[in-house]
Every structure is written in C-alpha cells, then in structure tokens.
Amino acid sequence: MTGLTMDEFLFYGGMLCAAAACIGELICLCMFLIRKRRLKIQLEKEYGERK
C-alpha cells in the first residue's frame, strides 16, 4: 500500500469538510435556540406576557 491516491484524498477530504460543516451547523443551531429562550424570558420580564 502506498497510501491514498489523489482522487481518494479529494474524496475523503471533501467528506471531512462536509462533516465539519454539519457539526458547525448543529453547534450554531443550539446556540441560536439557547439565545432565543433567554431573550424570550428577558422580554417577558421587561414587557410582560405576550397576548
């Protein structure tokens, strides 16, 4: 075995980049949901319940 060919290197490199993008998306989504909850609580404290 001599290692990966250029085609395999590009394929697995692309798969790695796609996986990293998916993980980053999940992290951003979780942060967005946490901030949304915190903001909703803060706005309810300041302005009262939404009718």
PyMOL Python script that loads the backbone (N, CA, C, O; Angstrom):
from pymol import cmd

cmd.read_pdbstr("""\
ATOM      1  N   MET A   1       0.833  -1.187   0.000  1.00  0.00           N
ATOM      2  CA  MET A   1       0.000   0.000   0.000  1.00  0.00           C
ATOM      3  C   MET A   1       0.877   1.250   0.000  1.00  0.00           C
ATOM      4  O   MET A   1       1.797   1.382   0.808  1.00  0.00           O
ATOM      5  N   THR A   2       0.587   2.126  -0.885  1.00  0.00           N
ATOM      6  CA  THR A   2       1.374   3.347  -0.976  1.00  0.00           C
ATOM      7  C   THR A   2       0.643   4.553  -0.407  1.00  0.00           C
ATOM      8  O   THR A   2       1.171   5.665  -0.447  1.00  0.00           O
ATOM      9  N   GLY A   3      -0.552   4.359   0.119  1.00  0.00           N
ATOM     10  CA  GLY A   3      -1.314   5.479   0.658  1.00  0.00           C
ATOM     11  C   GLY A   3      -2.488   5.812  -0.239  1.00  0.00           C
ATOM     12  O   GLY A   3      -2.912   4.999  -1.061  1.00  0.00           O
ATOM     13  N   LEU A   4      -2.996   6.993  -0.076  1.00  0.00           N
ATOM     14  CA  LEU A   4      -4.175   7.404  -0.827  1.00  0.00           C
ATOM     15  C   LEU A   4      -3.784   7.991  -2.186  1.00  0.00           C
ATOM     16  O   LEU A   4      -2.781   8.692  -2.322  1.00  0.00           O
ATOM     17  N   THR A   5      -4.600   7.682  -3.167  1.00  0.00           N
ATOM     18  CA  THR A   5      -4.416   8.344  -4.459  1.00  0.00           C
ATOM     19  C   THR A   5      -4.986   9.749  -4.349  1.00  0.00           C
ATOM     20  O   THR A   5      -5.644  10.078  -3.361  1.00  0.00           O
ATOM     21  N   MET A   6      -4.744  10.564  -5.336  1.00  0.00           N
ATOM     22  CA  MET A   6      -5.238  11.942  -5.310  1.00  0.00           C
ATOM     23  C   MET A   6      -6.767  11.968  -5.309  1.00  0.00           C
ATOM     24  O   MET A   6      -7.371  12.790  -4.619  1.00  0.00           O
ATOM     25  N   ASP A   7      -7.396  11.078  -6.075  1.00  0.00           N
ATOM     26  CA  ASP A   7      -8.859  11.017  -6.100  1.00  0.00           C
ATOM     27  C   ASP A   7      -9.419  10.654  -4.728  1.00  0.00           C
ATOM     28  O   ASP A   7     -10.382  11.265  -4.264  1.00  0.00           O
ATOM     29  N   GLU A   8      -8.812   9.656  -4.080  1.00  0.00           N
ATOM     30  CA  GLU A   8      -9.264   9.268  -2.745  1.00  0.00           C
ATOM     31  C   GLU A   8      -9.026  10.383  -1.736  1.00  0.00           C
ATOM     32  O   GLU A   8      -9.861  10.629  -0.864  1.00  0.00           O
ATOM     33  N   PHE A   9      -7.901  11.048  -1.853  1.00  0.00           N
ATOM     34  CA  PHE A   9      -7.586  12.155  -0.948  1.00  0.00           C
ATOM     35  C   PHE A   9      -8.627  13.268  -1.070  1.00  0.00           C
ATOM     36  O   PHE A   9      -9.096  13.795  -0.061  1.00  0.00           O
ATOM     37  N   LEU A  10      -8.989  13.624  -2.307  1.00  0.00           N
ATOM     38  CA  LEU A  10     -10.001  14.658  -2.520  1.00  0.00           C
ATOM     39  C   LEU A  10     -11.373  14.204  -2.023  1.00  0.00           C
ATOM     40  O   LEU A  10     -12.117  14.993  -1.440  1.00  0.00           O
ATOM     41  N   PHE A  11     -11.704  12.937  -2.253  1.00  0.00           N
ATOM     42  CA  PHE A  11     -12.995  12.409  -1.808  1.00  0.00           C
ATOM     43  C   PHE A  11     -13.099  12.454  -0.287  1.00  0.00           C
ATOM     44  O   PHE A  11     -14.061  12.998   0.255  1.00  0.00           O
ATOM     45  N   TYR A  12     -12.117  11.889   0.400  1.00  0.00           N
ATOM     46  CA  TYR A  12     -12.171  11.854   1.864  1.00  0.00           C
ATOM     47  C   TYR A  12     -12.006  13.249   2.467  1.00  0.00           C
ATOM     48  O   TYR A  12     -12.570  13.539   3.522  1.00  0.00           O
ATOM     49  N   GLY A  13     -11.251  14.096   1.815  1.00  0.00           N
ATOM     50  CA  GLY A  13     -11.124  15.473   2.273  1.00  0.00           C
ATOM     51  C   GLY A  13     -12.455  16.210   2.166  1.00  0.00           C
ATOM     52  O   GLY A  13     -12.819  16.979   3.056  1.00  0.00           O
ATOM     53  N   GLY A  14     -13.170  15.975   1.087  1.00  0.00           N
ATOM     54  CA  GLY A  14     -14.495  16.573   0.915  1.00  0.00           C
ATOM     55  C   GLY A  14     -15.487  16.058   1.940  1.00  0.00           C
ATOM     56  O   GLY A  14     -16.294  16.819   2.475  1.00  0.00           O
ATOM     57  N   MET A  15     -15.423  14.756   2.212  1.00  0.00           N
ATOM     58  CA  MET A  15     -16.301  14.170   3.234  1.00  0.00           C
ATOM     59  C   MET A  15     -16.000  14.772   4.603  1.00  0.00           C
ATOM     60  O   MET A  15     -16.915  15.043   5.380  1.00  0.00           O
ATOM     61  N   LEU A  16     -14.731  14.979   4.895  1.00  0.00           N
ATOM     62  CA  LEU A  16     -14.339  15.572   6.174  1.00  0.00           C
ATOM     63  C   LEU A  16     -14.837  17.008   6.295  1.00  0.00           C
ATOM     64  O   LEU A  16     -15.325  17.416   7.349  1.00  0.00           O
ATOM     65  N   CYS A  17     -14.714  17.767   5.216  1.00  0.00           N
ATOM     66  CA  CYS A  17     -15.220  19.153   5.222  1.00  0.00           C
ATOM     67  C   CYS A  17     -16.729  19.181   5.386  1.00  0.00           C
ATOM     68  O   CYS A  17     -17.247  20.032   6.109  1.00  0.00           O
ATOM     69  N   ALA A  18     -17.441  18.284   4.742  1.00  0.00           N
ATOM     70  CA  ALA A  18     -18.902  18.232   4.869  1.00  0.00           C
ATOM     71  C   ALA A  18     -19.301  17.868   6.294  1.00  0.00           C
ATOM     72  O   ALA A  18     -20.246  18.441   6.835  1.00  0.00           O
ATOM     73  N   ALA A  19     -18.598  16.930   6.900  1.00  0.00           N
ATOM     74  CA  ALA A  19     -18.892  16.545   8.283  1.00  0.00           C
ATOM     75  C   ALA A  19     -18.623  17.709   9.235  1.00  0.00           C
ATOM     76  O   ALA A  19     -19.400  17.948  10.159  1.00  0.00           O
ATOM     77  N   ALA A  20     -17.530  18.431   9.016  1.00  0.00           N
ATOM     78  CA  ALA A  20     -17.212  19.584   9.858  1.00  0.00           C
ATOM     79  C   ALA A  20     -18.282  20.669   9.710  1.00  0.00           C
ATOM     80  O   ALA A  20     -18.639  21.320  10.692  1.00  0.00           O
ATOM     81  N   ALA A  21     -18.791  20.866   8.497  1.00  0.00           N
ATOM     82  CA  ALA A  21     -19.846  21.857   8.280  1.00  0.00           C
ATOM     83  C   ALA A  21     -21.124  21.453   8.999  1.00  0.00           C
ATOM     84  O   ALA A  21     -21.806  22.308   9.563  1.00  0.00           O
ATOM     85  N   CYS A  22     -21.462  20.176   8.990  1.00  0.00           N
ATOM     86  CA  CYS A  22     -22.663  19.694   9.687  1.00  0.00           C
ATOM     87  C   CYS A  22     -22.529  19.871  11.196  1.00  0.00           C
ATOM     88  O   CYS A  22     -23.482  20.277  11.860  1.00  0.00           O
ATOM     89  N   ILE A  23     -21.370  19.574  11.731  1.00  0.00           N
ATOM     90  CA  ILE A  23     -21.140  19.751  13.166  1.00  0.00           C
ATOM     91  C   ILE A  23     -21.224  21.230  13.529  1.00  0.00           C
ATOM     92  O   ILE A  23     -21.818  21.585  14.547  1.00  0.00           O
ATOM     93  N   GLY A  24     -20.641  22.085  12.715  1.00  0.00           N
ATOM     94  CA  GLY A  24     -20.723  23.523  12.949  1.00  0.00           C
ATOM     95  C   GLY A  24     -22.154  24.025  12.896  1.00  0.00           C
ATOM     96  O   GLY A  24     -22.547  24.890  13.679  1.00  0.00           O
ATOM     97  N   GLU A  25     -22.929  23.482  11.975  1.00  0.00           N
ATOM     98  CA  GLU A  25     -24.340  23.870  11.870  1.00  0.00           C
ATOM     99  C   GLU A  25     -25.105  23.479  13.128  1.00  0.00           C
ATOM    100  O   GLU A  25     -25.920  24.259  13.620  1.00  0.00           O
ATOM    101  N   LEU A  26     -24.858  22.300  13.646  1.00  0.00           N
ATOM    102  CA  LEU A  26     -25.528  21.860  14.870  1.00  0.00           C
ATOM    103  C   LEU A  26     -25.165  22.740  16.060  1.00  0.00           C
ATOM    104  O   LEU A  26     -26.022  23.074  16.878  1.00  0.00           O
ATOM    105  N   ILE A  27     -23.900  23.112  16.152  1.00  0.00           N
ATOM    106  CA  ILE A  27     -23.457  23.983  17.241  1.00  0.00           C
ATOM    107  C   ILE A  27     -24.138  25.348  17.132  1.00  0.00           C
ATOM    108  O   ILE A  27     -24.630  25.870  18.133  1.00  0.00           O
ATOM    109  N   CYS A  28     -24.174  25.922  15.950  1.00  0.00           N
ATOM    110  CA  CYS A  28     -24.825  27.223  15.757  1.00  0.00           C
ATOM    111  C   CYS A  28     -26.318  27.146  16.037  1.00  0.00           C
ATOM    112  O   CYS A  28     -26.885  28.070  16.620  1.00  0.00           O
ATOM    113  N   LEU A  29     -26.959  26.064  15.633  1.00  0.00           N
ATOM    114  CA  LEU A  29     -28.383  25.892  15.883  1.00  0.00           C
ATOM    115  C   LEU A  29     -28.669  25.824  17.378  1.00  0.00           C
ATOM    116  O   LEU A  29     -29.623  26.439  17.856  1.00  0.00           O
ATOM    117  N   CYS A  30     -27.855  25.087  18.115  1.00  0.00           N
ATOM    118  CA  CYS A  30     -28.029  25.000  19.569  1.00  0.00           C
ATOM    119  C   CYS A  30     -27.833  26.369  20.218  1.00  0.00           C
ATOM    120  O   CYS A  30     -28.604  26.753  21.099  1.00  0.00           O
ATOM    121  N   MET A  31     -26.821  27.098  19.795  1.00  0.00           N
ATOM    122  CA  MET A  31     -26.585  28.438  20.355  1.00  0.00           C
ATOM    123  C   MET A  31     -27.760  29.358  20.046  1.00  0.00           C
ATOM    124  O   MET A  31     -28.173  30.137  20.905  1.00  0.00           O
ATOM    125  N   PHE A  32     -28.303  29.281  18.838  1.00  0.00           N
ATOM    126  CA  PHE A  32     -29.439  30.108  18.451  1.00  0.00           C
ATOM    127  C   PHE A  32     -30.648  29.808  19.331  1.00  0.00           C
ATOM    128  O   PHE A  32     -31.323  30.730  19.788  1.00  0.00           O
ATOM    129  N   LEU A  33     -30.925  28.534  19.570  1.00  0.00           N
ATOM    130  CA  LEU A  33     -32.085  28.172  20.384  1.00  0.00           C
ATOM    131  C   LEU A  33     -31.921  28.620  21.830  1.00  0.00           C
ATOM    132  O   LEU A  33     -32.886  29.067  22.450  1.00  0.00           O
ATOM    133  N   ILE A  34     -30.724  28.508  22.370  1.00  0.00           N
ATOM    134  CA  ILE A  34     -30.472  28.954  23.743  1.00  0.00           C
ATOM    135  C   ILE A  34     -30.642  30.464  23.847  1.00  0.00           C
ATOM    136  O   ILE A  34     -31.261  30.951  24.793  1.00  0.00           O
ATOM    137  N   ARG A  35     -30.107  31.204  22.895  1.00  0.00           N
ATOM    138  CA  ARG A  35     -30.252  32.667  22.912  1.00  0.00           C
ATOM    139  C   ARG A  35     -31.709  33.077  22.754  1.00  0.00           C
ATOM    140  O   ARG A  35     -32.154  34.039  23.380  1.00  0.00           O
ATOM    141  N   LYS A  36     -32.450  32.359  21.927  1.00  0.00           N
ATOM    142  CA  LYS A  36     -33.859  32.664  21.721  1.00  0.00           C
ATOM    143  C   LYS A  36     -34.630  32.509  23.030  1.00  0.00           C
ATOM    144  O   LYS A  36     -35.447  33.363  23.375  1.00  0.00           O
ATOM    145  N   ARG A  37     -34.373  31.429  23.754  1.00  0.00           N
ATOM    146  CA  ARG A  37     -35.057  31.211  25.036  1.00  0.00           C
ATOM    147  C   ARG A  37     -34.715  32.302  26.035  1.00  0.00           C
ATOM    148  O   ARG A  37     -35.593  32.836  26.712  1.00  0.00           O
ATOM    149  N   ARG A  38     -33.430  32.629  26.120  1.00  0.00           N
ATOM    150  CA  ARG A  38     -33.001  33.669  27.067  1.00  0.00           C
ATOM    151  C   ARG A  38     -33.619  35.021  26.726  1.00  0.00           C
ATOM    152  O   ARG A  38     -34.048  35.750  27.621  1.00  0.00           O
ATOM    153  N   LEU A  39     -33.668  35.356  25.454  1.00  0.00           N
ATOM    154  CA  LEU A  39     -34.246  36.631  25.033  1.00  0.00           C
ATOM    155  C   LEU A  39     -35.741  36.659  25.329  1.00  0.00           C
ATOM    156  O   LEU A  39     -36.266  37.677  25.779  1.00  0.00           O
ATOM    157  N   LYS A  40     -36.424  35.550  25.080  1.00  0.00           N
ATOM    158  CA  LYS A  40     -37.859  35.482  25.348  1.00  0.00           C
ATOM    159  C   LYS A  40     -38.132  35.704  26.833  1.00  0.00           C
ATOM    160  O   LYS A  40     -39.049  36.443  27.189  1.00  0.00           O
ATOM    161  N   ILE A  41     -37.348  35.073  27.700  1.00  0.00           N
ATOM    162  CA  ILE A  41     -37.510  35.255  29.145  1.00  0.00           C
ATOM    163  C   ILE A  41     -37.263  36.702  29.534  1.00  0.00           C
ATOM    164  O   ILE A  41     -38.017  37.273  30.321  1.00  0.00           O
ATOM    165  N   GLN A  42     -36.214  37.295  28.989  1.00  0.00           N
ATOM    166  CA  GLN A  42     -35.884  38.682  29.307  1.00  0.00           C
ATOM    167  C   GLN A  42     -36.988  39.633  28.838  1.00  0.00           C
ATOM    168  O   GLN A  42     -37.360  40.550  29.571  1.00  0.00           O
ATOM    169  N   LEU A  43     -37.509  39.429  27.643  1.00  0.00           N
ATOM    170  CA  LEU A  43     -38.558  40.297  27.125  1.00  0.00           C
ATOM    171  C   LEU A  43     -39.853  40.147  27.922  1.00  0.00           C
ATOM    172  O   LEU A  43     -40.576  41.123  28.122  1.00  0.00           O
ATOM    173  N   GLU A  44     -40.147  38.927  28.378  1.00  0.00           N
ATOM    174  CA  GLU A  44     -41.336  38.725  29.204  1.00  0.00           C
ATOM    175  C   GLU A  44     -41.187  39.430  30.549  1.00  0.00           C
ATOM    176  O   GLU A  44     -42.167  39.943  31.090  1.00  0.00           O
ATOM    177  N   LYS A  45     -39.979  39.458  31.090  1.00  0.00           N
ATOM    178  CA  LYS A  45     -39.749  40.174  32.351  1.00  0.00           C
ATOM    179  C   LYS A  45     -39.944  41.675  32.156  1.00  0.00           C
ATOM    180  O   LYS A  45     -40.543  42.338  33.003  1.00  0.00           O
ATOM    181  N   GLU A  46     -39.447  42.207  31.057  1.00  0.00           N
ATOM    182  CA  GLU A  46     -39.495  43.650  30.831  1.00  0.00           C
ATOM    183  C   GLU A  46     -40.856  44.144  30.363  1.00  0.00           C
ATOM    184  O   GLU A  46     -41.300  45.213  30.782  1.00  0.00           O
ATOM    185  N   TYR A  47     -41.526  43.384  29.500  1.00  0.00           N
ATOM    186  CA  TYR A  47     -42.750  43.869  28.870  1.00  0.00           C
ATOM    187  C   TYR A  47     -43.981  43.058  29.245  1.00  0.00           C
ATOM    188  O   TYR A  47     -45.087  43.428  28.848  1.00  0.00           O
ATOM    189  N   GLY A  48     -43.841  41.992  29.977  1.00  0.00           N
ATOM    190  CA  GLY A  48     -44.980  41.156  30.351  1.00  0.00           C
ATOM    191  C   GLY A  48     -45.278  40.107  29.295  1.00  0.00           C
ATOM    192  O   GLY A  48     -44.640  40.050  28.243  1.00  0.00           O
ATOM    193  N   GLU A  49     -46.272  39.275  29.610  1.00  0.00           N
ATOM    194  CA  GLU A  49     -46.658  38.195  28.692  1.00  0.00           C
ATOM    195  C   GLU A  49     -47.197  38.758  27.388  1.00  0.00           C
ATOM    196  O   GLU A  49     -47.831  39.812  27.363  1.00  0.00           O
ATOM    197  N   ARG A  50     -46.938  38.047  26.320  1.00  0.00           N
ATOM    198  CA  ARG A  50     -47.465  38.426  25.012  1.00  0.00           C
ATOM    199  C   ARG A  50     -48.908  37.941  24.903  1.00  0.00           C
ATOM    200  O   ARG A  50     -49.219  36.806  25.266  1.00  0.00           O
ATOM    201  N   LYS A  51     -49.775  38.797  24.406  1.00  0.00           N
ATOM    202  CA  LYS A  51     -51.200  38.446  24.305  1.00  0.00           C
ATOM    203  C   LYS A  51     -51.539  37.825  22.991  1.00  0.00           C
ATOM    204  O   LYS A  51     -52.695  37.475  22.754  1.00  0.00           O
TER     205      LYS A  51
END
""", "prot")
cmd.dss("prot")
cmd.show_as("cartoon", "prot")
cmd.util.cbc("prot")
cmd.orient("prot")
